[in-house]
Amino acid sequence: MTLTISYFAWVRERMGIADEAIDLPVDVATVADLVAWLAARDERGALAFAEAGRIRAAIGGTMVGPDAALGDEIALFPPVTGG
């Protein structure tokens, strides 16, 4: 499965790229699986996803939890606050 990932804020800074299209292993099926796989993939991922529980995700513009199934594209970003 090919997945397009967009990175935002400090996740983007730590990954060193804004987005990428990757072919995922078949066992990467959820947001949590993806974050764990990215963290184990290389040093940039290890740095960006060291605190995996802080990462937020959106699929199709909708916020999703770690157990959400992956689609064709996903956005990964740190927690945000507004005011």
Biopython code that builds the backbone (N, CA, C, O; Angstrom):
import numpy as np
from Bio.PDB.StructureBuilder import StructureBuilder

atoms = [
    (1, "MET", "N", (0.845, -1.177, 0.000)),
    (1, "MET", "CA", (0.000, 0.000, 0.000)),
    (1, "MET", "C", (0.895, 1.245, 0.000)),
    (1, "MET", "O", (1.836, 1.341, 0.787)),
    (2, "THR", "N", (0.598, 2.177, -0.871)),
    (2, "THR", "CA", (1.325, 3.445, -0.897)),
    (2, "THR", "C", (0.534, 4.468, -0.107)),
    (2, "THR", "O", (-0.667, 4.641, -0.315)),
    (3, "LEU", "N", (1.216, 5.142, 0.797)),
    (3, "LEU", "CA", (0.603, 6.125, 1.672)),
    (3, "LEU", "C", (1.335, 7.449, 1.515)),
    (3, "LEU", "O", (2.565, 7.484, 1.507)),
    (4, "THR", "N", (0.586, 8.533, 1.391)),
    (4, "THR", "CA", (1.174, 9.872, 1.387)),
    (4, "THR", "C", (1.052, 10.438, 2.787)),
    (4, "THR", "O", (-0.043, 10.516, 3.344)),
    (5, "ILE", "N", (2.187, 10.834, 3.352)),
    (5, "ILE", "CA", (2.221, 11.370, 4.711)),
    (5, "ILE", "C", (2.643, 12.836, 4.641)),
    (5, "ILE", "O", (3.631, 13.179, 3.992)),
    (6, "SER", "N", (1.880, 13.697, 5.319)),
    (6, "SER", "CA", (2.248, 15.105, 5.465)),
    (6, "SER", "C", (2.625, 15.329, 6.920)),
    (6, "SER", "O", (1.915, 14.906, 7.832)),
    (7, "TYR", "N", (3.762, 16.007, 7.126)),
    (7, "TYR", "CA", (4.253, 16.291, 8.465)),
    (7, "TYR", "C", (4.108, 17.784, 8.733)),
    (7, "TYR", "O", (4.309, 18.603, 7.836)),
    (8, "PHE", "N", (3.756, 18.141, 9.978)),
    (8, "PHE", "CA", (3.553, 19.535, 10.333)),
    (8, "PHE", "C", (4.305, 19.904, 11.604)),
    (8, "PHE", "O", (4.600, 19.054, 12.444)),
    (9, "ALA", "N", (4.611, 21.205, 11.725)),
    (9, "ALA", "CA", (5.250, 21.806, 12.903)),
    (9, "ALA", "C", (6.557, 21.101, 13.237)),
    (9, "ALA", "O", (7.355, 20.835, 12.338)),
    (10, "TRP", "N", (6.796, 20.789, 14.524)),
    (10, "TRP", "CA", (8.094, 20.214, 14.870)),
    (10, "TRP", "C", (8.269, 18.796, 14.350)),
    (10, "TRP", "O", (9.399, 18.319, 14.254)),
    (11, "VAL", "N", (7.192, 18.114, 14.015)),
    (11, "VAL", "CA", (7.341, 16.796, 13.388)),
    (11, "VAL", "C", (8.018, 16.979, 12.024)),
    (11, "VAL", "O", (8.918, 16.217, 11.670)),
    (12, "ARG", "N", (7.591, 17.977, 11.269)),
    (12, "ARG", "CA", (8.199, 18.288, 9.968)),
    (12, "ARG", "C", (9.671, 18.658, 10.150)),
    (12, "ARG", "O", (10.531, 18.180, 9.411)),
    (13, "GLU", "N", (9.953, 19.499, 11.122)),
    (13, "GLU", "CA", (11.334, 19.915, 11.362)),
    (13, "GLU", "C", (12.229, 18.718, 11.683)),
    (13, "GLU", "O", (13.342, 18.617, 11.168)),
    (14, "ARG", "N", (11.754, 17.833, 12.514)),
    (14, "ARG", "CA", (12.551, 16.669, 12.910)),
    (14, "ARG", "C", (12.687, 15.650, 11.788)),
    (14, "ARG", "O", (13.718, 14.989, 11.666)),
    (15, "MET", "N", (11.646, 15.522, 10.968)),
    (15, "MET", "CA", (11.723, 14.591, 9.836)),
    (15, "MET", "C", (12.572, 15.161, 8.704)),
    (15, "MET", "O", (13.146, 14.408, 7.917)),
    (16, "GLY", "N", (12.654, 16.489, 8.620)),
    (16, "GLY", "CA", (13.441, 17.133, 7.582)),
    (16, "GLY", "C", (12.748, 17.205, 6.233)),
    (16, "GLY", "O", (13.371, 17.571, 5.236)),
    (17, "ILE", "N", (11.475, 16.862, 6.190)),
    (17, "ILE", "CA", (10.676, 16.908, 4.959)),
    (17, "ILE", "C", (9.234, 17.280, 5.309)),
    (17, "ILE", "O", (8.782, 17.065, 6.433)),
    (18, "ALA", "N", (8.525, 17.838, 4.335)),
    (18, "ALA", "CA", (7.129, 18.214, 4.542)),
    (18, "ALA", "C", (6.175, 17.060, 4.276)),
    (18, "ALA", "O", (5.146, 16.931, 4.940)),
    (19, "ASP", "N", (6.516, 16.229, 3.311)),
    (19, "ASP", "CA", (5.664, 15.086, 2.990)),
    (19, "ASP", "C", (6.457, 14.035, 2.232)),
    (19, "ASP", "O", (7.548, 14.298, 1.727)),
    (20, "GLU", "N", (5.889, 12.853, 2.163)),
    (20, "GLU", "CA", (6.504, 11.763, 1.424)),
    (20, "GLU", "C", (5.445, 10.725, 1.073)),
    (20, "GLU", "O", (4.427, 10.596, 1.755)),
    (21, "ALA", "N", (5.701, 10.000, 0.014)),
    (21, "ALA", "CA", (4.866, 8.861, -0.374)),
    (21, "ALA", "C", (5.708, 7.616, -0.143)),
    (21, "ALA", "O", (6.823, 7.506, -0.654)),
    (22, "ILE", "N", (5.173, 6.687, 0.623)),
    (22, "ILE", "CA", (5.935, 5.480, 0.952)),
    (22, "ILE", "C", (5.085, 4.237, 0.731)),
    (22, "ILE", "O", (3.859, 4.269, 0.831)),
    (23, "ASP", "N", (5.766, 3.153, 0.431)),
    (23, "ASP", "CA", (5.123, 1.841, 0.357)),
    (23, "ASP", "C", (5.265, 1.190, 1.719)),
    (23, "ASP", "O", (6.376, 0.937, 2.185)),
    (24, "LEU", "N", (4.148, 0.923, 2.347)),
    (24, "LEU", "CA", (4.159, 0.369, 3.695)),
    (24, "LEU", "C", (4.225, -1.149, 3.694)),
    (24, "LEU", "O", (3.714, -1.795, 2.779)),
    (25, "PRO", "N", (4.846, -1.717, 4.706)),
    (25, "PRO", "CA", (4.757, -3.165, 4.892)),
    (25, "PRO", "C", (3.300, -3.550, 5.170)),
    (25, "PRO", "O", (2.534, -2.725, 5.667)),
    (26, "VAL", "N", (2.922, -4.747, 4.868)),
    (26, "VAL", "CA", (1.527, -5.168, 5.036)),
    (26, "VAL", "C", (1.069, -5.167, 6.487)),
    (26, "VAL", "O", (-0.131, -5.085, 6.748)),
    (27, "ASP", "N", (1.992, -5.256, 7.431)),
    (27, "ASP", "CA", (1.597, -5.288, 8.832)),
    (27, "ASP", "C", (1.390, -3.899, 9.438)),
    (27, "ASP", "O", (1.051, -3.794, 10.617)),
    (28, "VAL", "N", (1.583, -2.845, 8.667)),
    (28, "VAL", "CA", (1.326, -1.475, 9.135)),
    (28, "VAL", "C", (-0.080, -1.102, 8.663)),
    (28, "VAL", "O", (-0.291, -0.750, 7.502)),
    (29, "ALA", "N", (-1.049, -1.188, 9.605)),
    (29, "ALA", "CA", (-2.444, -1.011, 9.225)),
    (29, "ALA", "C", (-3.149, 0.122, 9.958)),
    (29, "ALA", "O", (-4.191, 0.593, 9.502)),
    (30, "THR", "N", (-2.599, 0.569, 11.091)),
    (30, "THR", "CA", (-3.243, 1.616, 11.886)),
    (30, "THR", "C", (-2.297, 2.801, 12.072)),
    (30, "THR", "O", (-1.115, 2.731, 11.737)),
    (31, "VAL", "N", (-2.837, 3.878, 12.606)),
    (31, "VAL", "CA", (-2.015, 5.055, 12.896)),
    (31, "VAL", "C", (-0.899, 4.679, 13.866)),
    (31, "VAL", "O", (0.250, 5.076, 13.668)),
    (32, "ALA", "N", (-1.219, 3.926, 14.903)),
    (32, "ALA", "CA", (-0.203, 3.511, 15.880)),
    (32, "ALA", "C", (0.885, 2.668, 15.227)),
    (32, "ALA", "O", (2.068, 2.836, 15.524)),
    (33, "ASP", "N", (0.484, 1.758, 14.334)),
    (33, "ASP", "CA", (1.464, 0.943, 13.602)),
    (33, "ASP", "C", (2.389, 1.842, 12.785)),
    (33, "ASP", "O", (3.603, 1.640, 12.762)),
    (34, "LEU", "N", (1.805, 2.833, 12.118)),
    (34, "LEU", "CA", (2.584, 3.740, 11.273)),
    (34, "LEU", "C", (3.592, 4.528, 12.095)),
    (34, "LEU", "O", (4.763, 4.617, 11.724)),
    (35, "VAL", "N", (3.150, 5.097, 13.198)),
    (35, "VAL", "CA", (4.040, 5.893, 14.040)),
    (35, "VAL", "C", (5.183, 5.022, 14.568)),
    (35, "VAL", "O", (6.335, 5.457, 14.584)),
    (36, "ALA", "N", (4.874, 3.806, 14.994)),
    (36, "ALA", "CA", (5.924, 2.898, 15.481)),
    (36, "ALA", "C", (6.887, 2.545, 14.360)),
    (36, "ALA", "O", (8.098, 2.501, 14.577)),
    (37, "TRP", "N", (6.367, 2.292, 13.166)),
    (37, "TRP", "CA", (7.210, 1.944, 12.022)),
    (37, "TRP", "C", (8.114, 3.108, 11.630)),
    (37, "TRP", "O", (9.297, 2.913, 11.351)),
    (38, "LEU", "N", (7.556, 4.320, 11.610)),
    (38, "LEU", "CA", (8.347, 5.501, 11.285)),
    (38, "LEU", "C", (9.443, 5.725, 12.328)),
    (38, "LEU", "O", (10.565, 6.086, 11.974)),
    (39, "ALA", "N", (9.130, 5.516, 13.604)),
    (39, "ALA", "CA", (10.110, 5.703, 14.676)),
    (39, "ALA", "C", (11.263, 4.712, 14.549)),
    (39, "ALA", "O", (12.402, 5.036, 14.886)),
    (40, "ALA", "N", (10.972, 3.514, 14.068)),
    (40, "ALA", "CA", (12.002, 2.471, 13.949)),
    (40, "ALA", "C", (12.750, 2.533, 12.618)),
    (40, "ALA", "O", (13.792, 1.897, 12.465)),
    (41, "ARG", "N", (12.229, 3.292, 11.658)),
    (41, "ARG", "CA", (12.781, 3.299, 10.299)),
    (41, "ARG", "C", (14.162, 3.936, 10.214)),
    (41, "ARG", "O", (15.042, 3.407, 9.535)),
    (42, "ASP", "N", (14.366, 5.067, 10.892)),
    (42, "ASP", "CA", (15.661, 5.747, 10.809)),
    (42, "ASP", "C", (15.787, 6.743, 11.955)),
    (42, "ASP", "O", (14.871, 6.886, 12.765)),
    (43, "GLU", "N", (16.927, 7.434, 12.020)),
    (43, "GLU", "CA", (17.182, 8.376, 13.112)),
    (43, "GLU", "C", (16.208, 9.550, 13.119)),
    (43, "GLU", "O", (15.781, 10.000, 14.182)),
    (44, "ARG", "N", (15.858, 10.045, 11.934)),
    (44, "ARG", "CA", (14.901, 11.160, 11.874)),
    (44, "ARG", "C", (13.569, 10.745, 12.475)),
    (44, "ARG", "O", (12.979, 11.483, 13.265)),
    (45, "GLY", "N", (13.099, 9.569, 12.101)),
    (45, "GLY", "CA", (11.835, 9.068, 12.642)),
    (45, "GLY", "C", (11.910, 8.830, 14.133)),
    (45, "GLY", "O", (10.961, 9.118, 14.862)),
    (46, "ALA", "N", (13.034, 8.306, 14.590)),
    (46, "ALA", "CA", (13.211, 8.071, 16.026)),
    (46, "ALA", "C", (13.108, 9.383, 16.797)),
    (46, "ALA", "O", (12.498, 9.429, 17.866)),
    (47, "LEU", "N", (13.695, 10.438, 16.265)),
    (47, "LEU", "CA", (13.633, 11.745, 16.907)),
    (47, "LEU", "C", (12.216, 12.324, 16.841)),
    (47, "LEU", "O", (11.695, 12.804, 17.848)),
    (48, "ALA", "N", (11.600, 12.281, 15.672)),
    (48, "ALA", "CA", (10.275, 12.877, 15.486)),
    (48, "ALA", "C", (9.193, 12.170, 16.296)),
    (48, "ALA", "O", (8.248, 12.804, 16.764)),
    (49, "PHE", "N", (9.334, 10.851, 16.460)),
    (49, "PHE", "CA", (8.270, 10.079, 17.101)),
    (49, "PHE", "C", (8.696, 9.460, 18.426)),
    (49, "PHE", "O", (8.137, 8.454, 18.862)),
    (50, "ALA", "N", (9.703, 10.077, 19.067)),
    (50, "ALA", "CA", (10.176, 9.586, 20.361)),
    (50, "ALA", "C", (9.066, 9.625, 21.413)),
    (50, "ALA", "O", (9.013, 8.782, 22.309)),
    (51, "GLU", "N", (8.192, 10.608, 21.290)),
    (51, "GLU", "CA", (7.048, 10.715, 22.202)),
    (51, "GLU", "C", (5.781, 10.428, 21.401)),
    (51, "GLU", "O", (4.965, 11.318, 21.161)),
    (52, "ALA", "N", (5.635, 9.186, 20.998)),
    (52, "ALA", "CA", (4.552, 8.790, 20.093)),
    (52, "ALA", "C", (3.170, 9.163, 20.622)),
    (52, "ALA", "O", (2.274, 9.462, 19.832)),
    (53, "GLY", "N", (2.982, 9.151, 21.920)),
    (53, "GLY", "CA", (1.691, 9.478, 22.501)),
    (53, "GLY", "C", (1.271, 10.923, 22.303)),
    (53, "GLY", "O", (0.096, 11.252, 22.466)),
    (54, "ARG", "N", (2.213, 11.793, 21.954)),
    (54, "ARG", "CA", (1.892, 13.205, 21.714)),
    (54, "ARG", "C", (1.471, 13.469, 20.280)),
    (54, "ARG", "O", (0.910, 14.527, 19.991)),
    (55, "ILE", "N", (1.725, 12.541, 19.381)),
    (55, "ILE", "CA", (1.447, 12.752, 17.964)),
    (55, "ILE", "C", (-0.057, 12.679, 17.698)),
    (55, "ILE", "O", (-0.754, 11.799, 18.203)),
    (56, "ARG", "N", (-0.527, 13.612, 16.903)),
    (56, "ARG", "CA", (-1.920, 13.628, 16.467)),
    (56, "ARG", "C", (-1.960, 13.289, 14.981)),
    (56, "ARG", "O", (-0.984, 13.493, 14.258)),
    (57, "ALA", "N", (-3.100, 12.771, 14.538)),
    (57, "ALA", "CA", (-3.236, 12.361, 13.141)),
    (57, "ALA", "C", (-4.588, 12.788, 12.593)),
    (57, "ALA", "O", (-5.581, 12.868, 13.316)),
    (58, "ALA", "N", (-4.596, 13.061, 11.288)),
    (58, "ALA", "CA", (-5.839, 13.359, 10.581)),
    (58, "ALA", "C", (-5.833, 12.582, 9.268)),
    (58, "ALA", "O", (-4.841, 12.557, 8.539)),
    (59, "ILE", "N", (-6.947, 11.962, 8.997)),
    (59, "ILE", "CA", (-7.145, 11.251, 7.736)),
    (59, "ILE", "C", (-8.351, 11.873, 7.059)),
    (59, "ILE", "O", (-9.439, 11.920, 7.633)),
    (60, "GLY", "N", (-8.158, 12.349, 5.840)),
    (60, "GLY", "CA", (-9.246, 13.007, 5.126)),
    (60, "GLY", "C", (-9.760, 14.241, 5.844)),
    (60, "GLY", "O", (-10.942, 14.570, 5.743)),
    (61, "GLY", "N", (-8.875, 14.934, 6.576)),
    (61, "GLY", "CA", (-9.263, 16.146, 7.278)),
    (61, "GLY", "C", (-9.970, 15.908, 8.594)),
    (61, "GLY", "O", (-10.397, 16.862, 9.245)),
    (62, "THR", "N", (-10.103, 14.661, 8.998)),
    (62, "THR", "CA", (-10.775, 14.321, 10.248)),
    (62, "THR", "C", (-9.760, 13.772, 11.243)),
    (62, "THR", "O", (-8.986, 12.872, 10.919)),
    (63, "MET", "N", (-9.770, 14.315, 12.443)),
    (63, "MET", "CA", (-8.893, 13.812, 13.491)),
    (63, "MET", "C", (-9.255, 12.359, 13.795)),
    (63, "MET", "O", (-10.427, 11.992, 13.883)),
    (64, "VAL", "N", (-8.209, 11.544, 13.953)),
    (64, "VAL", "CA", (-8.421, 10.125, 14.248)),
    (64, "VAL", "C", (-7.511, 9.705, 15.387)),
    (64, "VAL", "O", (-6.516, 10.367, 15.684)),
    (65, "GLY", "N", (-7.861, 8.609, 16.014)),
    (65, "GLY", "CA", (-7.072, 8.063, 17.105)),
    (65, "GLY", "C", (-6.047, 7.059, 16.610)),
    (65, "GLY", "O", (-5.993, 6.755, 15.418)),
    (66, "PRO", "N", (-5.240, 6.549, 17.516)),
    (66, "PRO", "CA", (-4.162, 5.638, 17.143)),
    (66, "PRO", "C", (-4.632, 4.310, 16.557)),
    (66, "PRO", "O", (-3.876, 3.646, 15.848)),
    (67, "ASP", "N", (-5.860, 3.920, 16.842)),
    (67, "ASP", "CA", (-6.365, 2.649, 16.319)),
    (67, "ASP", "C", (-7.046, 2.781, 14.964)),
    (67, "ASP", "O", (-7.538, 1.792, 14.420)),
    (68, "ALA", "N", (-7.080, 3.992, 14.412)),
    (68, "ALA", "CA", (-7.744, 4.221, 13.124)),
    (68, "ALA", "C", (-6.990, 3.520, 11.996)),
    (68, "ALA", "O", (-5.759, 3.500, 11.964)),
    (69, "ALA", "N", (-7.755, 2.950, 11.080)),
    (69, "ALA", "CA", (-7.168, 2.312, 9.901)),
    (69, "ALA", "C", (-6.630, 3.383, 8.959)),
    (69, "ALA", "O", (-7.193, 4.472, 8.846)),
    (70, "LEU", "N", (-5.541, 3.057, 8.294)),
    (70, "LEU", "CA", (-4.921, 3.988, 7.353)),
    (70, "LEU", "C", (-5.679, 4.019, 6.039)),
    (70, "LEU", "O", (-6.320, 3.040, 5.657)),
    (71, "GLY", "N", (-5.601, 5.148, 5.352)),
    (71, "GLY", "CA", (-6.172, 5.308, 4.022)),
    (71, "GLY", "C", (-5.048, 5.595, 3.051)),
    (71, "GLY", "O", (-3.958, 5.038, 3.176)),
    (72, "ASP", "N", (-5.306, 6.466, 2.078)),
    (72, "ASP", "CA", (-4.301, 6.815, 1.079)),
    (72, "ASP", "C", (-3.382, 7.940, 1.533)),
    (72, "ASP", "O", (-2.258, 8.071, 1.049)),
    (73, "GLU", "N", (-3.875, 8.760, 2.477)),
    (73, "GLU", "CA", (-3.049, 9.867, 2.953)),
    (73, "GLU", "C", (-3.351, 10.152, 4.414)),
    (73, "GLU", "O", (-4.437, 9.862, 4.916)),
    (74, "ILE", "N", (-2.356, 10.730, 5.083)),
    (74, "ILE", "CA", (-2.480, 11.030, 6.505)),
    (74, "ILE", "C", (-1.626, 12.249, 6.818)),
    (74, "ILE", "O", (-0.595, 12.482, 6.187)),
    (75, "ALA", "N", (-2.068, 13.018, 7.796)),
    (75, "ALA", "CA", (-1.287, 14.150, 8.313)),
    (75, "ALA", "C", (-0.882, 13.809, 9.738)),
    (75, "ALA", "O", (-1.700, 13.333, 10.525)),
    (76, "LEU", "N", (0.383, 14.052, 10.069)),
    (76, "LEU", "CA", (0.894, 13.808, 11.416)),
    (76, "LEU", "C", (1.441, 15.108, 11.971)),
    (76, "LEU", "O", (2.184, 15.815, 11.290)),
    (77, "PHE", "N", (1.076, 15.427, 13.211)),
    (77, "PHE", "CA", (1.468, 16.701, 13.798)),
    (77, "PHE", "C", (1.437, 16.606, 15.315)),
    (77, "PHE", "O", (0.839, 15.689, 15.878)),
    (78, "PRO", "N", (2.095, 17.577, 15.981)),
    (78, "PRO", "CA", (2.058, 17.613, 17.436)),
    (78, "PRO", "C", (0.728, 18.175, 17.915)),
    (78, "PRO", "O", (-0.062, 18.676, 17.114)),
    (79, "PRO", "N", (0.474, 18.095, 19.227)),
    (79, "PRO", "CA", (-0.744, 18.710, 19.756)),
    (79, "PRO", "C", (-0.768, 20.196, 19.427)),
    (79, "PRO", "O", (0.273, 20.849, 19.369)),
    (80, "VAL", "N", (-1.956, 20.712, 19.215)),
    (80, "VAL", "CA", (-2.104, 22.130, 18.906)),
    (80, "VAL", "C", (-3.019, 22.773, 19.934)),
    (80, "VAL", "O", (-3.890, 22.120, 20.508)),
    (81, "THR", "N", (-2.810, 24.045, 20.151)),
    (81, "THR", "CA", (-3.684, 24.805, 21.043)),
    (81, "THR", "C", (-4.148, 26.045, 20.311)),
    (81, "THR", "O", (-3.491, 26.509, 19.379)),
    (82, "GLY", "N", (-5.222, 26.553, 20.712)),
    (82, "GLY", "CA", (-5.745, 27.765, 20.089)),
    (82, "GLY", "C", (-6.122, 28.767, 21.146)),
    (82, "GLY", "O", (-6.102, 28.479, 22.343)),
    (83, "GLY", "N", (-6.455, 29.907, 20.700)),
    (83, "GLY", "CA", (-6.828, 30.891, 21.696)),
    (83, "GLY", "C", (-7.373, 32.118, 21.047)),
    (83, "GLY", "O", (-7.745, 33.068, 21.737)),
]
sb = StructureBuilder()
sb.init_structure("model")
sb.init_model(0)
sb.init_chain("A")
sb.init_seg("    ")
for serial, (resi, resn, name, xyz) in enumerate(atoms, 1):
    if name == "N":
        sb.init_residue(resn, " ", resi, " ")
    sb.init_atom(name, np.array(xyz, "f"), 0.0, 1.0, " ", f" {name:<3s}", serial, name[0])
structure = sb.get_structure()
